[in-house]
Amino acid sequence: MTETASPPPAITPEKVMTTYIALRDKRAALKKRFEELDEQLKADMAKMDSWLLKKLNDVGTDSIKNAAGTAYISETVRAGCADWTLFWKWCADNERVDMLEKRVASKAIQDYMEEHNNELPPGITITVYRDVIVRRAST
């Protein structure tokens, strides 16, 4: 008597679709869990950023280097406009269209301030963001 193998179960669209949906649901659950954990990690890191920024400010330095790595302050300047009418007129009168993008050109404003003893063009405000960057020590 010869043994015959039973045929493999038939693959049907319903089985494939059921499995596909189960995998999609599993991915969604994993993604949700990851995002929850990631938010907590980002919150913990933000607290450490604040602590390091305060420490750097208290010590009066822009960087700290140790065996773990280097923490340093990175500044980002962003310009905004409080009065577009005034600023547009000023740009036109002074032929400074280089200061315009769809937003105020922060780099051009910074350059202007350096050239004019920190004076701002009319209608412009600036905000300086200070962030702490932590690099891993090279091995």
C-alpha positions in Angstrom: 0.0 0.0 0.0 1.4 3.4 -0.9 0.9 6.4 1.3 -0.5 9.4 -0.5 0.0 12.8 0.9 -3.1 14.8 1.4 -3.3 17.8 -0.9 -2.3 21.1 0.6 -5.3 23.2 1.7 -6.7 25.3 -1.0 -5.7 28.9 -1.0 -8.7 31.0 -1.5 -9.3 34.7 -1.8 -11.1 34.6 1.5 -8.2 33.0 3.3 -5.7 35.4 1.8 -7.9 38.4 2.6 -8.5 37.2 6.2 -4.8 36.8 6.7 -4.1 40.1 5.1 -6.6 42.0 7.3 -5.2 40.3 10.4 -1.7 41.4 9.5 -2.8 44.9 8.8 -4.6 45.0 12.2 -1.4 43.7 13.9 0.7 46.3 12.2 -1.7 49.0 13.3 -1.6 47.8 16.9 2.2 47.7 16.8 2.4 51.1 15.3 0.1 52.5 17.9 2.1 51.0 20.7 5.4 52.2 19.1 4.0 55.8 18.9 2.9 55.7 22.5 6.3 54.5 23.6 8.1 56.9 21.3 6.1 59.9 22.7 7.2 58.9 26.2 10.8 58.7 25.1 10.6 62.1 23.4 9.1 63.6 26.6 11.9 62.1 28.7 14.5 63.4 26.3 12.9 66.9 26.2 13.2 67.0 30.0 16.9 66.1 29.7 17.3 68.7 27.0 15.8 71.3 29.3 18.1 70.2 32.2 21.2 70.3 30.0 20.2 73.7 28.6 19.8 75.1 32.1 23.1 73.6 33.2 24.9 75.1 30.1 23.3 78.5 30.8 24.2 78.3 34.5 27.8 77.5 33.8 27.9 80.1 31.0 29.2 77.8 28.3 27.9 76.6 24.9 29.1 73.1 25.2 30.0 70.3 27.6 32.2 67.4 26.6 32.8 64.2 28.6 33.3 60.5 28.1 29.6 60.1 27.1 29.7 62.7 24.3 29.2 66.3 23.7 26.2 68.5 24.5 26.1 71.8 22.8 23.7 74.7 22.2 22.4 75.2 18.6 20.6 78.4 17.9 18.0 78.8 15.1 16.7 82.3 14.3 13.3 82.5 12.7 11.9 85.9 11.5 8.2 86.7 11.4 6.3 89.7 10.3 4.0 91.7 12.5 3.1 94.3 9.8 3.2 93.0 6.2 2.1 96.3 4.7 4.9 98.2 6.4 7.5 95.6 5.6 6.5 95.2 1.9 6.8 99.0 1.5 10.2 99.0 3.2 11.4 96.1 0.9 10.2 98.0 -2.2 11.7 101.3 -1.1 15.1 99.7 -0.3 15.1 97.2 -3.2 15.4 94.3 -0.7 13.3 91.6 -2.3 16.0 89.1 -1.1 14.3 89.3 2.2 11.1 87.8 0.8 10.1 84.2 0.3 6.7 83.0 1.0 7.7 83.8 4.5 10.3 86.2 5.8 13.8 85.1 4.8 15.4 84.5 8.2 19.0 84.3 6.8 18.6 87.6 4.9 17.2 89.2 8.1 20.2 87.9 10.1 22.6 89.2 7.5 20.8 92.6 7.6 21.0 92.7 11.4 24.8 92.0 11.3 25.3 94.8 8.7 23.1 97.3 10.7 24.1 96.9 14.3 21.3 94.5 15.2 18.6 96.8 13.8 15.6 95.1 12.4 13.7 96.2 9.3 10.3 97.8 10.1 7.6 95.3 10.9 9.9 92.4 11.6 10.2 90.4 14.8 12.7 87.6 15.5 12.6 84.7 17.8 15.8 82.8 18.7 15.3 79.1 19.5 18.0 77.5 21.6 18.2 73.7 21.4 20.7 71.3 23.0 22.3 68.8 20.7 23.8 65.7 22.1 26.4 63.7 20.1 27.6 60.3 21.0 31.3 60.1 21.9 33.4 58.6 19.1 34.8 55.3 19.9 
